[in-house]
Amino acid sequence: MTASLDATVAAVHSRMGTRAPKVAIVLGSGLGGLADRLTDAVRIPYAEIPGFHIPTVQGHSGELVVGTLAGQAVVVQSGRFHLYEGHAADVTALPARLFGELGVTTLVVTNAAGGVRASFGPGTLMLITDHLNLTGRNPLAGPVVAGELRFPDMSAAYDPALRALALDVAREQGTELQQGVYAALLGPSYETPAEIRMLRTLGADAVGMSTVPEVIVASARGMRCLGISTVTNAAAGVSEAKLSHAEVMATAGQVGQRLGDLIEGIVARI
C-alpha cells in the first residue's frame, strides 16, 4: 500500500470499530437516499478521511456510511469525486482501493446516465453488462499497488452471477430492469448529437461520467462487481429537450425508491 492509502484505511478503521463489511455500494447523483436505510449506521464525513475530497456536484453528499442493510454488513459511498472535477484517475478510484483493504468482496456501483438507446426514456433502470472506457484515463497506470494485478482480465468485469441475481430480484419485485453497455466519458460537458451517434455505433446503450475507474480497480483486486444505471434523460439528439443537471436530479429522486428496493433485495441474497 502507498502511505496515503495506509492513512485512509487507518482513519476509516478507527471509526468503524469491529464492523467488517463484505459489500460496498457506490451511490450516483441523486441516489443518496439508500444510505438512510442502513441500521446501526456510522457516518464518516469525507473531510475526516485522508485522501478523500469533498464532492462539488449537487446530489453527492460526501460521506461513507457503515452499517447493516438487509442483514448484511455494508459500506455505502454517498457521493463520488469525479475526473471532471480535476482529480486523477487513481484518486477517483481511491474508495475502491479502500474497500478492498477493508475486506469487501462485492462492489455495487450505481450512476445517473443518459439514454443512448432510443427506447431508454427517463426512469429506465439498466443493468450494466459491460463498459466502454472513453475517458482516456486508467486508475491502474503507474506503479502497481499492492494487492492489484498489473493486467486484470476485464472480460467479465460485471459478474455474470450477480447480474443473474439482479434480474431474479427485479422480476420478483415487478421492476423492469433493462440491460446494456455503459460508456464513460470524461465530461463535464454533455455529449453532442454527433458523439451520441458515435457511441451508438460503438455499441453503447447509456452514457455517463463515472463508475469505470472504480470497476477497473475492483477487478484488479479480485472483487465481484454489479452495476446499475438510472437513465435520467435521453441523450443529445435522441430528444429535442435541453440537457440539465436539474433534470438528472429530479429523475434520480423519482427512481430512488425503486432502485433502493432493488439493491436491498440483491444485498439480502449475496
C-alpha positions in Angstrom: 0.0 0.0 0.0 1.0 3.6 -0.5 1.4 5.8 2.5 -1.8 7.7 1.5 -3.8 4.5 1.3 -2.4 3.4 4.7 -3.6 6.7 6.2 -7.0 6.4 4.5 -7.5 2.8 5.8 -6.4 3.7 9.3 -8.8 6.6 9.6 -11.8 4.6 8.5 -10.9 1.6 10.6 -10.7 3.9 13.7 -14.3 4.9 13.1 -15.8 1.5 12.0 -14.9 -0.4 15.2 -15.4 -4.1 14.7 -17.7 -3.8 11.6 -16.5 -5.9 8.7 -18.4 -5.1 5.6 -18.3 -7.5 2.7 -20.4 -5.4 0.3 -19.7 -1.8 -0.8 -22.3 0.3 -2.6 -21.4 3.4 -4.5 -24.3 5.9 -5.0 -24.5 8.1 -8.0 -26.1 11.6 -8.5 -29.3 12.0 -6.6 -29.3 8.4 -5.3 -28.1 9.1 -1.7 -31.3 8.1 -0.1 -30.2 4.4 0.1 -27.7 5.3 2.8 -30.7 6.2 5.1 -31.8 2.6 5.0 -28.8 1.4 6.9 -29.3 0.4 10.6 -26.7 0.9 13.3 -25.0 3.3 11.0 -21.7 5.1 11.5 -21.3 8.2 9.2 -17.8 9.3 8.3 -17.6 12.6 6.5 -15.1 12.7 3.7 -13.4 15.7 5.4 -12.2 13.2 8.1 -10.8 10.7 5.6 -7.2 11.3 4.3 -7.1 11.4 0.5 -10.9 11.8 0.1 -12.3 15.0 -1.4 -15.4 16.9 -0.8 -17.7 16.5 -3.8 -18.5 19.7 -5.7 -21.5 18.3 -7.5 -25.1 18.6 -6.4 -26.5 15.2 -5.3 -23.3 13.9 -3.8 -23.3 14.3 -0.1 -19.7 13.3 0.7 -19.7 10.6 3.4 -19.1 6.9 4.0 -21.9 5.2 5.9 -21.1 1.8 7.5 -23.9 -0.3 8.8 -26.4 -3.1 8.1 -28.6 -3.5 5.1 -30.9 -6.5 4.6 -29.0 -8.3 7.3 -25.6 -7.7 5.6 -22.7 -5.6 6.8 -22.2 -2.9 4.2 -20.3 0.3 3.5 -22.0 2.9 1.4 -20.1 5.6 -0.5 -22.5 8.5 -0.7 -21.0 10.8 -3.3 -18.2 10.5 -5.7 -15.3 12.7 -6.7 -15.0 12.7 -10.5 -12.4 13.0 -13.2 -14.1 16.2 -14.5 -13.6 17.9 -11.1 -9.9 17.8 -11.8 -9.0 14.6 -10.0 -6.6 12.0 -11.3 -8.0 8.6 -12.1 -6.2 6.9 -9.2 -7.8 9.5 -6.9 -11.3 8.8 -8.1 -10.7 5.1 -7.6 -9.3 5.5 -4.0 -12.6 4.5 -2.4 -12.5 1.2 -4.3 -8.9 0.6 -3.0 -10.1 1.4 0.5 -13.0 -1.1 0.1 -10.5 -3.8 -0.9 -8.4 -3.2 2.1 -11.4 -3.3 4.4 -12.1 -6.9 3.1 -15.0 -6.0 0.8 -15.6 -8.8 -1.8 -18.6 -7.4 -3.7 -18.9 -3.9 -5.2 -22.2 -2.5 -6.3 -22.0 0.7 -8.4 -24.8 3.0 -9.4 -24.9 6.0 -11.5 -27.1 8.5 -13.3 -26.8 8.2 -17.1 -28.1 9.5 -20.4 -30.1 7.1 -22.6 -28.2 6.4 -25.8 -30.7 3.6 -26.9 -33.7 5.4 -28.2 -36.1 3.2 -26.1 -34.4 4.2 -22.8 -36.5 7.0 -21.5 -36.1 8.9 -18.2 -36.6 6.5 -15.3 -35.2 3.4 -17.0 -33.1 1.1 -14.8 -30.2 -0.5 -16.8 -28.2 -3.4 -15.6 -24.6 -2.8 -16.9 -23.4 -5.8 -18.9 -20.1 -4.2 -20.0 -18.5 -0.8 -20.4 -16.6 1.4 -22.8 -13.8 3.4 -21.1 -13.7 6.5 -23.3 -12.3 8.8 -20.6 -8.7 8.5 -21.7 -7.7 7.7 -18.1 -7.0 4.4 -16.3 -6.5 4.2 -12.5 -4.0 1.4 -12.8 -1.5 3.5 -14.7 1.8 3.9 -12.8 3.4 1.7 -10.2 1.4 -1.4 -9.3 -0.4 -1.1 -6.0 0.0 -4.0 -3.6 -2.9 -6.5 -3.9 -3.7 -5.5 -7.5 -3.0 -7.2 -10.8 -0.9 -5.4 -13.4 -3.1 -6.7 -16.3 -6.5 -7.6 -14.9 -8.9 -9.6 -17.1 -11.9 -7.3 -17.9 -13.9 -9.9 -20.0 -16.4 -10.3 -17.2 -15.9 -7.1 -15.2 -19.7 -7.1 -14.3 -20.1 -10.5 -12.6 -22.5 -12.8 -14.5 -23.8 -14.5 -11.4 -24.6 -11.1 -9.8 -26.3 -9.9 -12.9 -28.5 -13.1 -12.9 -29.3 -12.4 -9.3 -30.3 -8.8 -10.0 -32.6 -10.0 -12.8 -34.2 -12.5 -10.5 -34.8 -9.9 -7.8 -36.2 -7.4 -10.3 -38.7 -10.0 -11.6 -39.8 -10.9 -8.1 -40.3 -7.2 -7.3 -42.1 -6.4 -10.5 -39.4 -4.0 -11.5 -38.4 -3.6 -15.1 -34.7 -3.9 -15.5 -33.1 -3.4 -18.9 -29.6 -4.5 -19.8 -26.9 -2.7 -21.8 -23.4 -1.3 -22.2 -22.4 1.8 -20.3 -20.0 4.3 -21.9 -17.9 6.5 -19.6 -16.7 9.9 -21.0 -14.6 12.5 -19.2 -17.2 15.3 -19.1 -18.2 17.7 -17.7 -20.0 18.9 -20.8 -22.8 16.7 -22.1 -22.3 14.9 -25.3 -23.1 16.4 -28.7 -25.6 14.6 -31.0 -22.7 13.5 -33.2 -20.9 12.0 -30.2 -24.1 10.1 -29.3 -24.3 8.7 -32.8 -20.7 7.6 -32.4 -21.5 5.9 -29.1 -24.5 4.1 -30.6 -22.3 2.8 -33.4 -19.7 1.6 -30.8 -22.5 -0.3 -29.0 -23.3 1.9 -26.0 -26.7 2.0 -24.6 -26.2 4.6 -21.8 -23.5 7.2 -21.2 -22.1 8.9 -18.1 -19.0 10.3 -16.4 -18.2 7.9 -13.6 -18.2 4.2 -12.5 -15.5 2.8 -14.8 -12.5 3.8 -12.6 -14.0 2.0 -9.6 -14.8 -1.1 -11.6 -11.3 -1.3 -13.1 -9.7 -1.2 -9.7 -12.2 -3.6 -8.2 -11.4 -6.0 -11.0 -7.7 -5.7 -10.4 -8.3 -6.5 -6.7 -10.5 -9.6 -7.4 -13.8 -8.0 -6.3 -17.1 -9.0 -7.9 -18.9 -6.0 -9.5 -22.5 -5.3 -10.2 -23.5 -2.0 -11.9 -26.9 -0.4 -12.4 -27.5 2.9 -14.3 -30.5 5.1 -13.8 -31.3 6.7 -17.1 -32.3 10.2 -16.1 -32.6 11.8 -19.5 -32.5 11.0 -23.2 -29.0 11.7 -24.6 -28.4 14.6 -27.0 -30.1 14.1 -30.4 -32.4 11.4 -29.0 -34.9 14.0 -28.0 -35.1 17.8 -28.5 -35.1 18.5 -24.8 -32.2 20.6 -23.4 -30.0 18.6 -21.0 -29.5 19.8 -17.5 -28.3 18.5 -14.1 -31.6 19.6 -12.6 -33.4 17.0 -14.8 -30.8 14.4 -13.7 -31.5 15.1 -10.0 -35.3 15.2 -10.4 -35.5 11.8 -12.2 -33.0 10.2 -9.9 -35.1 11.3 -7.0 -38.2 9.8 -8.6 -36.5 6.4 -9.2 -34.6 6.3 -5.9 -37.2 4.2 -4.0 -37.4 1.6 -6.8 -33.6 1.4 -7.1 -33.2 1.2 -3.4 -35.7 -1.7 -3.1 -33.8 -3.5 -5.9 -30.4 -3.1 -4.3 -31.7 -4.1 -0.9 -33.2 -7.2 -2.4 -29.9 -8.0 -4.1 -27.8 -7.4 -1.0 -30.1 -9.7 1.0 -29.2 -12.6 -1.2 -25.5 -12.0 -1.8 
